[in-house]
Amino acid sequence: MTRPLKWNQDWSALRQRVIGPAVLRARGWRDWVRDKDPVYSSFRRPGPAEKWAASVGLILIVTAAVFLMLFDWNWLRGPIGRWASTEYDREIQLNGDLDVNIFSWTPSARVRSLRVGGPDWALKQDTLKVEDIQLSLRLRSLLAGRLELPRVAIIRPEVVLIATEDGRKSWLFNPDRPDDGDSFKLPPINRLLIRDGKVSLDDQERNISLRATLTAREGTDGDAGFHLDGRGSMKGTPLTLTVRGGPFINVRRDRPYPFTAALAGVGTQLEAEGRLLRPFDLGHFDATLSLQGRDLADLYLLTGIATPNTPAYRLSGKLTRNRSVFTFNDFTGRVGTSDLSGDVKVFKAKDRRKVEADLRSRLLDIDDLATVLGGTPRVTPSGDTVTSSGVSGKLLPDAPLNVSRLRVMDGTLHYRAARVKRNAFDVREVDLRANLERGILNLDPVAFTFDRGELRGTARINATRATPYSVVDLRLRNYPLESIIPARNGQATVTGRTLGRARLEGPGASIHDFAAASKGTLSIVVPQGQIRAAFAELLGINVTAGLGKLLSNDSGTSQIRCAVADFTVSGGTARARTFVIDTEPVLANGTGTIDLGAETMNLRIDGETKEARLIRLWSPILISGPLTAPNIGIDQGSVVGQVGLGAALGALINPLAALLAFVDPGLAEDANCGALIAAAR
């Protein structure tokens, strides 16, 4: 009983302190209005003036109502057309009857034969022609500040969309307005009917021509709902577009509207199943998007987003639009034989399209990545992707970079491959970051982690020029020498760790063209290692020691004190500045050139023994021919001269003296490895 008693006490206190004084003030205001307000008094006891004013007002209202009922709204067609033409800088005409009914809770209007011309650069084709438009609006919502259309019927609309190579679009009534997504927002429509609609698109920049039919009808059969079916061509290949949506009956603002869409062209297929979060607000939707095709670069023609060349792909993820921001999140799939997943965001930043991508692969096929760098993919009968340079017998890819696509957008990219399929280079992980801004592409880092060692560096591609200009700085650390020089009979020919650096710059639309015109330096250093003793002797053309060890299958090794190859590059030709191979028994010095454009080499190696050898050919080792299959031999002219000298000694002195021509006293000394390595780095 204690709680009800307390409530009664609180209610009594509230009446005494709040309600009572408020009632007294209201009564006082009522008494003042009744006794002293002249307006109230005139209404209670109207005099002749008030009666006359009320009569005039009533007559005006009735007259206005009769006028509006009998008014011919066609008189306004000209003024409305002239105002709209001036406002939107194109000719707009209402050529048919204009009927308006405003005496309803849902006022309606009907326009026949509406014509909207094209901008001044596309006057030959009208942007829109409609035979008949009927619409009504909800008055109560309008008074509350909201525009809602209970019914819209459009009969035989014809829409013509034109986009020029310089980016002008005929359907933009205000081209200077930034695309924030609001231009795709329409007022809610409860019932929409479209009959015999036609849409044509002529995109000159992307070479797209499309003709589509458009209908929206009520009903419960298979033909009910929204239908858009288009056919055309893109870059001379067939293009099809299909969009489906449910019937526009009892559409509500807070109920998402489902749709499906399919687009196929230029070897690409896109399929989406989603919903408009608010009906008729095309600036907000989400969908499950599946896409597949022969090359991701082809997506540029459909989306305007520049992507690298790739093998065949298949991806699926969640596509979302929030005004001018598009995201493709949590997508998964395959590119070539590699898996690919990640997130992509596309938006406008400072009036430029920008793409942010975070991509990952659990298991990468290195041939798929080579395609991105310009190689040519080829699918084997087993289903694997094999990549070549594009030219038979060449190493460097020759696919050109499309610089125009890099100029129209900015972006950032981070790609990581956790593991890499078994490959000839023993690459185990990949980490790439890229930043594209106003035609300049910076790659930092470019990182490949091998089973032992890594390649890491940076690259900068300036695509603002007619021919791209690139600057590359790559460092190789601790790469096993045995991965470069193949084993013989199951036994490593050489072992050790390799250091290298490539600093090159120059013009070129492809990696091959860049190398062919580059300048800079190339260096390879082996600080220490081991070489099979037989090959170390043969490096100095020590016939008795080298062939003897080789024929006896001697597995003994000799120390490599150091090996240094330092080249200067000019005009795509690398010329040896320092070329030294210092082993325990032999010191070899080399000269020659490597033509990066032709991908050929012409090297000469002269070996000198550090110990006396009975039979040594005084002939350099010659390495020439293509980089993919070099020819290794000796200078036969030098051997012939040496044999001739031996014959002369044998004839003049003693037959045994002929051997003196093949004896090497072994006067070579160790190279200054520390100085050579320091100079090469």
C-alpha positions as CSV (number, residue, x, y, z in Angstrom):
1,M,0.0,0.0,0.0
2,T,3.0,2.3,0.4
3,R,3.7,2.8,-3.3
4,P,0.1,3.9,-4.4
5,L,0.0,6.3,-1.5
6,K,3.2,7.9,-2.7
7,W,1.9,8.2,-6.3
8,N,-1.2,10.0,-5.0
9,Q,1.0,12.4,-3.1
10,D,3.1,13.1,-6.1
11,W,0.1,13.7,-8.4
12,S,-1.4,16.2,-5.9
13,A,1.9,18.1,-5.7
14,L,2.1,18.2,-9.6
15,R,-1.5,19.6,-9.8
16,Q,-0.7,22.3,-7.2
17,R,2.7,23.3,-8.6
18,V,2.3,22.9,-12.5
19,I,-1.1,22.1,-13.8
20,G,-3.0,24.6,-11.6
21,P,-1.0,27.7,-12.5
22,A,-1.0,26.7,-16.2
23,V,-4.8,26.4,-16.2
24,L,-5.1,29.8,-14.6
25,R,-2.8,31.4,-17.2
26,A,-4.9,29.9,-20.1
27,R,-8.1,31.2,-18.6
28,G,-6.6,34.7,-18.3
29,W,-5.5,34.6,-22.0
30,R,-8.9,33.4,-23.1
31,D,-10.6,36.2,-21.1
32,W,-8.3,38.8,-22.6
33,V,-9.0,37.6,-26.2
34,R,-12.7,37.6,-25.6
35,D,-12.8,41.1,-24.1
36,K,-10.1,43.0,-25.9
37,D,-9.0,41.3,-29.2
38,P,-10.6,43.3,-32.1
39,V,-10.2,40.4,-34.6
40,Y,-12.1,38.0,-32.4
41,S,-14.8,40.6,-31.7
42,S,-15.2,41.3,-35.5
43,F,-15.8,37.6,-36.1
44,R,-18.3,37.2,-33.3
45,R,-20.2,40.4,-34.2
46,P,-19.3,41.2,-37.9
47,G,-20.1,44.7,-39.1
48,P,-20.7,45.9,-42.6
49,A,-17.0,46.1,-43.4
50,E,-16.3,42.6,-42.3
51,K,-19.2,41.2,-44.2
52,W,-18.2,43.0,-47.3
53,A,-14.6,41.7,-47.1
54,A,-15.8,38.2,-46.5
55,S,-18.0,38.4,-49.5
56,V,-15.2,39.7,-51.7
57,G,-12.9,37.0,-50.5
58,L,-15.4,34.3,-51.2
59,I,-16.1,35.6,-54.7
60,L,-12.4,35.7,-55.4
61,I,-12.0,32.1,-54.3
62,V,-14.9,30.9,-56.4
63,T,-13.7,32.9,-59.4
64,A,-10.2,31.4,-59.1
65,A,-11.6,27.9,-58.8
66,V,-13.9,28.4,-61.8
67,F,-11.0,30.0,-63.7
68,L,-8.7,27.0,-63.0
69,M,-11.4,24.6,-63.9
70,L,-12.0,26.3,-67.3
71,F,-8.3,27.3,-67.9
72,D,-6.7,25.9,-71.0
73,W,-3.3,24.7,-69.8
74,N,-2.1,24.5,-73.3
75,W,-1.5,28.3,-73.1
76,L,1.5,27.5,-70.8
77,R,3.2,25.0,-73.2
78,G,5.2,27.8,-74.9
79,P,6.3,29.6,-71.7
80,I,7.2,26.3,-70.0
81,G,9.2,25.1,-73.0
82,R,11.1,28.4,-73.3
83,W,11.9,28.5,-69.6
84,A,13.2,24.9,-69.6
85,S,15.2,25.5,-72.8
86,T,17.0,28.4,-71.2
87,E,17.5,26.6,-67.9
88,Y,19.0,23.4,-69.4
89,D,20.7,25.0,-72.5
90,R,18.9,22.8,-75.0
91,E,15.6,22.9,-76.9
92,I,12.7,21.5,-74.9
93,Q,9.2,21.5,-76.4
94,L,5.7,20.4,-75.3
95,N,4.2,19.8,-78.7
96,G,1.0,18.0,-77.7
97,D,-1.9,18.7,-75.3
98,L,-1.1,19.6,-71.7
99,D,-3.9,18.5,-69.2
100,V,-3.7,19.3,-65.5
101,N,-6.1,18.4,-62.7
102,I,-5.3,20.2,-59.4
103,F,-8.6,19.6,-57.6
104,S,-7.7,16.4,-55.9
105,W,-5.7,15.0,-53.1
106,T,-3.5,13.5,-55.9
107,P,-3.2,16.2,-58.5
108,S,-2.3,14.9,-61.9
109,A,-0.8,16.1,-65.2
110,R,-0.6,14.7,-68.7
111,V,1.8,15.7,-71.4
112,R,1.7,14.6,-74.9
113,S,4.5,14.7,-77.4
114,L,7.4,15.9,-75.2
115,R,10.7,16.6,-77.0
116,V,14.1,17.2,-75.3
117,G,16.7,18.1,-77.8
118,G,20.4,17.4,-77.6
119,P,23.2,19.8,-76.5
120,D,24.7,22.2,-79.0
121,W,27.3,19.6,-80.1
122,A,24.6,16.9,-80.8
123,L,21.7,18.8,-82.4
124,K,21.0,16.1,-85.0
125,Q,19.5,13.7,-82.4
126,D,17.1,14.5,-79.6
127,T,18.0,13.2,-76.2
128,L,14.4,12.3,-75.3
129,K,11.1,12.0,-77.1
130,V,7.9,10.8,-75.4
131,E,4.5,10.2,-77.0
132,D,2.6,10.4,-73.7
133,I,3.4,11.0,-70.0
134,Q,0.9,10.8,-67.2
135,L,1.8,11.4,-63.6
136,S,0.2,12.2,-60.3
137,L,1.6,13.4,-57.0
138,R,0.4,13.0,-53.4
139,L,-0.6,16.4,-52.1
140,R,-0.3,15.7,-48.4
141,S,3.3,14.5,-48.8
142,L,4.1,17.6,-50.9
143,L,2.8,19.8,-48.1
144,A,5.1,17.9,-45.7
145,G,8.1,18.7,-48.0
146,R,8.3,15.3,-49.7
147,L,7.7,14.5,-53.4
148,E,5.9,11.2,-53.9
149,L,4.3,10.0,-57.2
150,P,1.5,7.5,-56.8
151,R,1.4,6.7,-60.5
152,V,3.6,7.4,-63.5
153,A,2.8,6.1,-67.0
154,I,5.3,6.7,-69.9
155,I,4.2,5.7,-73.4
156,R,6.7,5.1,-76.2
157,P,9.7,6.9,-74.8
158,E,12.8,7.2,-77.1
159,V,16.1,7.9,-75.3
160,V,19.3,8.7,-77.2
161,L,22.6,8.7,-75.2
162,I,25.8,10.0,-76.9
163,A,29.3,10.1,-75.4
164,T,32.2,11.7,-77.4
165,E,35.9,10.8,-77.4
166,D,36.7,13.9,-75.3
167,G,34.3,12.8,-72.5
168,R,31.2,14.9,-73.3
169,K,27.9,13.2,-72.5
170,S,24.6,14.3,-74.0
171,W,22.4,13.1,-71.1
172,L,24.1,15.4,-68.5
173,F,22.0,18.6,-68.2
174,N,24.6,20.2,-66.0
175,P,28.1,18.9,-67.1
176,D,29.9,21.0,-64.6
177,R,28.2,19.5,-61.6
178,P,30.3,16.8,-59.9
179,D,28.9,13.3,-59.9
180,D,28.0,12.7,-56.3
181,G,25.4,10.0,-57.0
182,D,22.4,12.3,-56.4
183,S,21.7,12.6,-60.1
184,F,20.6,9.0,-60.1
185,K,18.0,9.6,-57.3
186,L,14.4,9.7,-58.5
187,P,11.3,10.5,-56.3
188,P,9.4,7.5,-55.0
189,I,6.9,6.0,-57.5
190,N,4.2,3.6,-56.2
191,R,3.2,2.5,-59.7
192,L,5.3,2.8,-62.8
193,L,4.2,1.8,-66.3
194,I,6.5,2.0,-69.4
195,R,5.3,0.9,-72.7
196,D,7.3,0.4,-75.9
197,G,10.3,2.2,-74.7
198,K,13.6,2.4,-76.7
199,V,17.1,3.3,-75.6
200,S,20.2,3.8,-77.8
201,L,23.7,4.4,-76.7
202,D,26.6,5.6,-78.8
203,D,29.8,5.7,-76.8
204,Q,32.5,6.9,-79.2
205,E,35.3,6.8,-76.6
206,R,34.8,3.1,-75.9
207,N,33.4,2.2,-79.3
208,I,30.1,1.0,-77.9
209,S,26.9,0.9,-79.9
210,L,23.7,-0.4,-78.1
211,R,20.0,-0.6,-78.9
212,A,17.6,-1.6,-76.2
213,T,13.9,-2.0,-75.5
214,L,12.4,-0.9,-72.2
215,T,9.1,-1.9,-70.6
216,A,7.5,-1.9,-67.1
217,R,4.1,-3.4,-66.7
218,E,1.9,-4.7,-63.9
219,G,0.6,-8.2,-63.6
220,T,1.5,-11.6,-62.2
221,D,2.7,-13.4,-65.4
222,G,6.3,-13.8,-66.6
223,D,6.1,-10.6,-68.6
224,A,5.3,-8.4,-65.7
225,G,7.8,-6.1,-64.1
226,F,10.7,-4.0,-65.4
227,H,12.5,-5.3,-68.6
228,L,15.4,-3.8,-70.4
229,D,16.9,-5.9,-73.2
230,G,19.8,-4.5,-75.3
231,R,22.0,-5.7,-78.2
232,G,24.9,-4.0,-79.9
233,S,28.6,-4.1,-80.4
234,M,31.8,-3.1,-78.6
235,K,35.1,-2.9,-80.5
236,G,33.4,-4.9,-83.2
237,T,32.3,-7.8,-81.0
238,P,28.8,-8.6,-79.9
239,L,27.4,-6.9,-76.8
240,T,24.2,-7.9,-74.8
241,L,22.6,-6.3,-71.8
242,T,19.6,-7.6,-69.8
243,V,18.1,-6.0,-66.7
244,R,15.1,-7.4,-64.8
245,G,13.1,-6.1,-61.9
246,G,9.8,-6.8,-60.2
247,P,6.5,-5.0,-60.9
248,F,6.2,-1.5,-59.7
249,I,3.0,-2.1,-57.6
250,N,2.7,-0.7,-54.1
251,V,6.3,0.2,-54.0
252,R,7.3,1.6,-50.6
253,R,10.1,4.0,-49.7
254,D,11.4,1.7,-46.9
255,R,11.2,-1.6,-48.9
256,P,14.3,-2.5,-51.1
257,Y,13.5,-3.2,-54.7
258,P,15.2,-6.4,-56.1
259,F,16.8,-6.6,-59.6
260,T,19.0,-8.8,-61.7
261,A,21.4,-7.7,-64.5
262,A,23.6,-9.4,-67.0
263,L,26.2,-7.8,-69.4
264,A,28.3,-9.7,-72.0
265,G,30.8,-8.3,-74.4
266,V,34.5,-8.3,-75.5
267,G,35.0,-11.7,-74.0
268,T,33.6,-10.6,-70.6
269,Q,30.5,-11.6,-68.7
270,L,29.0,-9.8,-65.7
271,E,26.0,-11.0,-63.7
272,A,24.5,-9.2,-60.7
273,E,21.7,-10.0,-58.3
274,G,20.9,-7.3,-55.9
275,R,18.5,-4.7,-54.6
276,L,18.0,-0.9,-54.6
277,L,18.0,0.0,-50.9
278,R,15.4,2.6,-51.7
279,P,13.3,2.2,-54.8
280,F,14.3,4.7,-57.6
281,D,17.4,5.7,-55.8
282,L,20.0,4.3,-58.1
283,G,22.8,5.9,-56.0
284,H,22.4,3.3,-53.3
285,F,22.3,-0.4,-54.0
286,D,24.1,-3.7,-53.1
287,A,24.4,-6.8,-55.2
288,T,26.3,-10.1,-55.6
289,L,28.5,-9.6,-58.6
290,S,30.0,-12.4,-60.7
291,L,32.4,-11.7,-63.5
292,Q,34.5,-13.8,-65.8
293,G,36.4,-13.3,-69.0
294,R,39.6,-13.8,-71.0
295,D,41.5,-10.7,-69.7
296,L,40.8,-8.3,-66.8
297,A,42.1,-5.5,-69.0
298,D,38.9,-5.8,-71.1
299,L,36.9,-4.5,-68.1
300,Y,38.2,-1.0,-68.9
301,L,35.8,-0.9,-71.9
302,L,32.9,-1.7,-69.7
303,T,33.8,0.2,-66.5
304,G,36.4,2.8,-67.3
305,I,38.7,1.3,-64.7
306,A,42.2,0.5,-65.9
307,T,43.4,-3.0,-65.0
308,P,46.5,-5.0,-66.1
309,N,46.5,-7.8,-68.6
310,T,45.8,-11.2,-67.1
311,P,45.0,-14.7,-68.0
312,A,41.4,-15.9,-68.0
313,Y,39.6,-15.1,-64.7
314,R,36.5,-15.8,-62.7
315,L,35.6,-13.6,-59.6
316,S,32.6,-13.2,-57.4
317,G,31.9,-10.8,-54.5
318,K,29.7,-8.1,-53.0
319,L,29.2,-4.9,-55.0
320,T,27.9,-1.9,-53.1
321,R,27.2,1.7,-54.2
322,N,26.9,4.6,-51.8
323,R,26.3,7.7,-53.9
324,S,29.6,8.1,-55.8
325,V,31.5,5.4,-53.9
326,F,31.6,1.8,-55.3
327,T,33.1,-1.1,-53.4
328,F,33.7,-4.7,-54.5
329,N,34.4,-6.4,-51.2
330,D,35.2,-9.9,-50.0
331,F,35.5,-11.2,-53.6
332,T,37.2,-14.5,-54.3
333,G,38.0,-16.4,-57.5
334,R,40.8,-17.4,-59.8
335,V,43.0,-15.6,-62.3
336,G,44.7,-18.1,-64.5
337,T,45.5,-21.0,-62.2
338,S,46.1,-18.7,-59.2
339,D,43.5,-17.8,-56.5
340,L,42.7,-14.2,-55.9
341,S,40.7,-12.4,-53.2
342,G,40.5,-9.0,-51.7
343,D,38.6,-5.6,-51.7
344,V,38.4,-2.8,-54.3
345,K,37.0,0.7,-53.7
346,V,36.3,3.2,-56.5
347,F,35.4,6.8,-55.9
348,K,36.0,10.4,-57.0
349,A,38.8,12.4,-55.5
350,K,39.4,16.0,-56.8
351,D,37.3,15.3,-59.9
352,R,39.4,12.2,-60.8
353,R,38.4,8.6,-60.5
354,K,40.5,6.8,-57.9
355,V,40.8,3.1,-57.2
356,E,42.1,1.5,-54.0
357,A,42.7,-2.2,-54.2
358,D,44.0,-4.7,-51.5
359,L,44.5,-8.1,-53.2
360,R,45.8,-11.4,-51.9
361,S,46.7,-14.9,-53.2
362,R,47.1,-17.9,-51.1
363,L,48.9,-19.8,-53.9
364,L,50.3,-17.9,-57.0
365,D,51.3,-19.4,-60.3
366,I,54.3,-17.2,-61.3
367,D,53.3,-17.5,-65.0
368,D,50.0,-15.6,-64.1
369,L,52.1,-12.8,-62.7
370,A,54.3,-12.7,-65.8
371,T,51.2,-12.0,-67.8
372,V,50.6,-8.9,-65.8
373,L,54.1,-7.8,-66.7
374,G,53.4,-8.1,-70.4
375,G,53.9,-11.8,-71.1
376,T,51.6,-13.8,-73.4
377,P,49.5,-16.4,-71.6
378,R,49.0,-19.9,-73.1
379,V,46.8,-22.6,-71.7
380,T,48.3,-26.1,-71.9
381,P,46.2,-29.2,-72.5
382,S,46.4,-29.9,-68.7
383,G,44.8,-26.6,-67.9
384,D,47.9,-24.8,-66.7
385,T,48.8,-21.3,-67.8
386,V,52.3,-20.9,-69.4
387,T,53.5,-17.4,-70.2
388,S,56.1,-16.4,-72.8
389,S,57.5,-13.0,-73.9
390,G,55.3,-12.9,-76.9
391,V,58.2,-13.3,-79.4
392,S,59.7,-16.7,-80.0
393,G,63.1,-17.2,-78.4
394,K,62.9,-14.0,-76.4
395,L,62.9,-13.4,-72.6
396,L,61.6,-9.9,-72.2
397,P,57.8,-9.3,-72.8
398,D,57.0,-6.9,-75.6
399,A,53.3,-6.2,-74.8
400,P,53.0,-2.4,-74.9
401,L,51.6,-0.4,-71.9
402,N,48.4,1.5,-72.7
403,V,49.4,4.9,-71.3
404,S,46.1,6.6,-72.1
405,R,44.4,4.4,-69.5
406,L,46.9,5.3,-66.8
407,R,46.1,9.0,-67.4
408,V,42.4,8.9,-66.7
409,M,42.5,7.6,-63.1
410,D,44.5,7.5,-59.9
411,G,44.9,4.6,-57.5
412,T,46.8,2.5,-55.0
413,L,47.4,-1.3,-55.0
414,H,48.8,-3.7,-52.5
415,Y,49.2,-7.3,-53.6
416,R,50.6,-10.2,-51.6
417,A,51.1,-13.8,-52.5
418,A,51.6,-16.0,-49.4
419,R,52.9,-18.9,-51.4
420,V,54.0,-19.5,-55.0
421,K,53.8,-22.7,-57.0
422,R,57.1,-24.5,-57.7
423,N,58.9,-22.5,-60.4
424,A,62.3,-22.3,-62.0
425,F,63.4,-19.3,-59.9
426,D,62.3,-20.8,-56.5
427,V,60.1,-17.7,-55.8
428,R,58.2,-18.4,-52.6
429,E,56.4,-15.1,-51.7
430,V,55.5,-11.9,-53.6
431,D,54.8,-8.4,-52.2
432,L,53.9,-5.5,-54.5
433,R,52.7,-2.0,-53.8
434,A,51.7,0.6,-56.5
435,N,50.6,4.2,-56.5
436,L,49.2,5.8,-59.6
437,E,48.7,9.6,-59.6
438,R,48.1,11.8,-62.7
439,G,49.8,9.4,-65.1
440,I,52.9,8.5,-62.9
441,L,53.0,5.0,-61.6
442,N,55.3,4.3,-58.6
443,L,56.0,0.7,-57.6
444,D,57.5,0.5,-54.1
445,P,58.3,-2.2,-53.1
446,V,58.7,-4.7,-55.9
447,A,59.6,-7.7,-53.7
448,F,60.2,-11.4,-54.5
449,T,61.2,-13.7,-51.7
450,F,63.0,-16.8,-52.9
451,D,63.7,-20.1,-51.2
452,R,67.0,-18.4,-50.4
453,G,67.5,-14.7,-51.0
454,E,65.2,-12.0,-52.3
455,L,64.8,-9.4,-55.1
456,R,63.6,-6.0,-53.8
457,G,63.5,-2.6,-55.4
458,T,61.5,0.2,-56.9
459,A,60.2,1.3,-60.3
460,R,58.8,4.5,-61.6
461,I,56.9,4.8,-64.9
462,N,56.0,8.2,-66.2
463,A,53.1,7.7,-68.5
464,T,52.4,11.4,-69.1
465,R,54.7,11.3,-72.2
466,A,53.8,9.9,-75.5
467,T,56.3,7.1,-74.8
468,P,56.5,6.1,-71.2
469,Y,59.8,6.8,-69.4
470,S,60.8,4.4,-66.6
471,V,63.4,4.3,-63.8
472,V,64.2,1.0,-62.2
473,D,66.4,0.1,-59.2
474,L,66.4,-3.6,-58.2
475,R,68.6,-5.4,-55.7
476,L,69.2,-9.1,-55.6
477,R,70.5,-10.5,-52.2
478,N,71.8,-13.9,-51.3
479,Y,70.3,-15.7,-54.3
480,P,71.9,-19.2,-54.7
481,L,74.4,-19.4,-57.5
482,E,73.4,-23.0,-58.2
483,S,69.9,-21.8,-59.2
484,I,71.5,-19.8,-62.0
485,I,74.0,-22.4,-63.3
486,P,72.4,-25.9,-63.7
487,A,73.8,-29.0,-62.0
488,R,75.7,-31.6,-64.0
489,N,75.0,-35.3,-63.5
490,G,73.1,-34.5,-60.3
491,Q,76.0,-32.6,-58.8
492,A,76.1,-28.8,-58.5
493,T,78.6,-27.2,-60.7
494,V,78.9,-24.1,-58.5
495,T,77.6,-23.0,-55.1
496,G,77.5,-19.7,-53.3
497,R,75.3,-16.6,-52.8
498,T,74.8,-14.0,-55.5
499,L,74.3,-10.3,-55.0
500,G,73.2,-8.1,-57.9
501,R,71.8,-4.6,-58.7
502,A,70.2,-3.2,-61.8
503,R,69.8,0.6,-62.1
504,L,68.3,1.4,-65.4
505,E,66.2,4.2,-67.0
506,G,64.9,5.0,-70.4
507,P,61.9,5.2,-72.7
508,G,59.8,2.3,-73.8
509,A,56.2,1.2,-74.0
510,S,57.1,-2.4,-73.1
511,I,59.7,-4.1,-70.9
512,H,61.6,-5.2,-74.1
513,D,61.5,-1.6,-75.6
514,F,62.6,-0.2,-72.3
515,A,65.6,-2.5,-72.0
516,A,66.5,-1.9,-75.7
517,A,66.8,1.9,-75.0
518,S,68.0,1.9,-71.4
519,K,71.0,3.4,-69.8
520,G,72.5,2.8,-66.3
521,T,74.5,-0.1,-64.7
522,L,74.2,-3.8,-64.1
523,S,76.3,-5.7,-61.6
524,I,76.5,-9.2,-60.3
525,V,78.7,-10.2,-57.4
526,V,79.6,-13.6,-55.9
527,P,81.5,-12.8,-52.6
528,Q,82.6,-16.4,-52.2
529,G,81.6,-20.0,-53.2
530,Q,82.6,-23.3,-54.5
531,I,83.1,-24.6,-58.0
532,R,83.9,-28.2,-59.1
533,A,87.6,-28.4,-59.5
534,A,87.3,-29.8,-63.0
535,F,85.4,-26.7,-64.2
536,A,87.8,-24.4,-62.4
537,E,90.7,-25.9,-64.3
538,L,88.8,-25.7,-67.6
539,L,88.1,-22.1,-67.0
540,G,91.8,-21.6,-67.7
541,I,91.8,-24.2,-70.5
542,N,94.0,-26.5,-68.4
543,V,93.5,-29.6,-70.5
544,T,95.3,-32.2,-68.5
545,A,94.0,-31.1,-65.1
546,G,90.5,-30.2,-66.2
547,L,89.8,-33.1,-68.5
548,G,91.4,-35.6,-66.2
549,K,89.2,-34.5,-63.3
550,L,86.1,-34.4,-65.5
551,L,86.7,-37.8,-67.1
552,S,87.4,-39.4,-63.8
553,N,84.2,-38.0,-62.4
554,D,86.2,-36.2,-59.7
555,S,83.8,-34.5,-57.3
556,G,86.4,-32.3,-55.7
557,T,85.8,-28.6,-55.4
558,S,87.8,-25.4,-55.5
559,Q,87.1,-22.2,-53.8
560,I,85.7,-19.2,-55.6
561,R,87.4,-16.3,-53.9
562,C,85.1,-13.8,-55.7
563,A,83.3,-13.2,-59.0
564,V,82.4,-9.7,-60.2
565,A,80.6,-8.7,-63.4
566,D,80.0,-4.9,-63.6
567,F,78.4,-3.5,-66.8
568,T,77.7,0.0,-67.9
569,V,74.5,0.3,-70.1
570,S,74.0,2.8,-72.9
571,G,71.4,2.6,-75.6
572,G,70.4,-0.8,-74.5
573,T,74.0,-2.3,-74.8
574,A,75.7,-3.5,-71.6
575,R,79.5,-3.2,-71.8
576,A,81.7,-5.0,-69.3
577,R,83.6,-2.6,-67.1
578,T,84.8,-5.2,-64.7
579,F,84.5,-9.0,-65.4
580,V,86.6,-11.1,-63.0
581,I,86.2,-14.7,-61.8
582,D,88.8,-15.5,-59.2
583,T,89.1,-19.2,-58.2
584,E,91.7,-21.1,-56.2
585,P,93.5,-22.4,-59.3
586,V,92.5,-19.8,-62.0
587,L,92.0,-16.1,-62.4
588,A,89.7,-15.2,-65.3
589,N,89.2,-11.8,-66.8
590,G,86.4,-11.1,-69.2
591,T,85.3,-8.5,-71.8
592,G,82.4,-8.0,-74.1
593,T,78.9,-6.8,-74.4
594,I,75.3,-7.8,-73.9
595,D,72.6,-6.4,-76.3
596,L,69.5,-6.1,-74.2
597,G,67.3,-5.2,-77.2
598,A,68.4,-8.2,-79.4
599,E,68.8,-10.3,-76.2
600,T,72.2,-11.5,-77.4
601,M,75.7,-11.6,-75.8
602,N,79.2,-11.5,-77.0
603,L,81.7,-12.2,-74.2
604,R,85.3,-13.3,-74.0
605,I,86.9,-14.9,-70.9
606,D,90.7,-15.2,-70.6
607,G,91.8,-17.5,-67.9
608,E,95.3,-17.5,-66.2
609,T,96.5,-20.3,-64.0
610,K,98.0,-19.6,-60.6
611,E,99.9,-22.9,-60.6
612,A,102.1,-24.5,-63.3
613,R,100.2,-26.6,-65.8
614,L,101.7,-29.0,-68.3
615,I,99.1,-28.7,-71.1
616,R,97.1,-25.4,-71.3
617,L,95.5,-23.9,-74.4
618,W,96.2,-20.2,-74.7
619,S,92.7,-19.5,-76.0
620,P,89.9,-17.4,-74.5
621,I,86.5,-18.9,-73.9
622,L,83.9,-17.3,-76.1
623,I,80.2,-17.0,-75.1
624,S,77.9,-15.7,-77.9
625,G,74.4,-15.9,-79.2
626,P,71.0,-15.5,-77.7
627,L,70.5,-15.2,-74.0
628,T,68.1,-18.1,-74.0
629,A,70.6,-20.5,-75.6
630,P,74.2,-19.1,-75.7
631,N,77.0,-20.8,-77.6
632,I,80.2,-21.6,-75.6
633,G,83.4,-22.3,-77.4
634,I,87.1,-21.3,-77.7
635,D,89.0,-19.1,-80.1
636,Q,90.2,-21.6,-82.6
637,G,92.6,-19.1,-84.2
638,S,94.5,-18.9,-80.9
639,V,94.7,-22.7,-80.6
640,V,96.0,-23.0,-84.2
641,G,98.6,-20.4,-83.4
642,Q,99.6,-22.2,-80.3
643,V,99.9,-25.5,-82.1
644,G,102.0,-23.8,-84.8
645,L,104.4,-22.5,-82.2
646,G,104.7,-25.9,-80.7
647,A,105.5,-27.4,-84.1
648,A,108.2,-24.8,-84.8
649,L,109.9,-25.4,-81.4
650,G,109.9,-29.1,-82.1
651,A,111.4,-28.7,-85.5
652,L,114.1,-26.2,-84.4
653,I,115.1,-27.5,-81.0
654,N,113.8,-30.9,-80.0
655,P,110.6,-32.8,-80.4
656,L,110.0,-32.5,-76.6
657,A,110.4,-28.8,-76.9
658,A,107.1,-28.7,-78.7
659,L,105.4,-29.2,-75.3
660,L,106.8,-25.9,-74.1
661,A,104.1,-24.1,-76.1
662,F,101.5,-25.8,-74.0
663,V,103.2,-25.3,-70.6
664,D,101.9,-22.5,-68.3
665,P,104.2,-21.5,-65.5
666,G,101.2,-20.3,-63.4
667,L,102.2,-16.7,-62.7
668,A,98.6,-15.3,-62.1
669,E,98.0,-13.8,-58.6
670,D,94.8,-13.5,-56.5
671,A,92.5,-10.6,-57.4
672,N,91.8,-7.8,-54.9
673,C,88.3,-9.1,-54.2
674,G,87.5,-6.4,-51.6
675,A,88.1,-3.6,-54.0
676,L,86.3,-5.2,-56.9
677,I,83.2,-5.9,-54.8
678,A,83.1,-2.4,-53.3
679,A,83.4,-0.9,-56.8
680,A,80.6,-3.0,-58.2
681,R,78.1,-2.1,-55.5
